[in-house]
């Protein structure tokens, strides 16, 4: 498997020009010039809805292919998983890999604001799992939204068979440069 395209789905309130996204595009371009990187612009990023974000992925992403890496940051992970869960059963292709950065299936008590609640509802993770060859998770030991990082790790391992890396002190991976994200993408490539 050789990755040729990377699609990044930003976090809540994230845009193609926020966080580490511009930096990672530049780094990948310099280190892997044959790999095309696209940071998606998501509708209403400050109030994302499952319907709008999954529809945007349906319109923006090519069909599953071994040479595509999907990268989601925070709620971007949930959008990717719900997109994968909604792919037709008859769809025989698979994405090469999915990288979850600050991924979650739940957040700490008291951190569930009303517009986040739909994203916490269960969905068909078995179908989502069947639509990619590999799943990777990068989480921190001090994320302000998911303090139970060991529990989060277990959920991703159990539901998706994810390879999990815990990065000390990375918070919610919102810095303008995130070397752990680059390192994981380089490993996947």
Secondary structure, 3 states (H helix, E strand, C coil): CCCCEEEEECCCCCCCCCCCHHHHHHHHHHHCCCCEEEEECCCCHHHCCHHHHHHHHHHHCCCCCCCEEEEEECHHHHHHHHHHHCCCCCCCCCEEEEEEECCCCCCCCCCCCHHHHHHHCCCCHHHHHCCEEEEEEEEECCCCCCCCHHHHHHHHHHHHCCEEEEECCCCCCCCCCCHHHHHHHHHHC
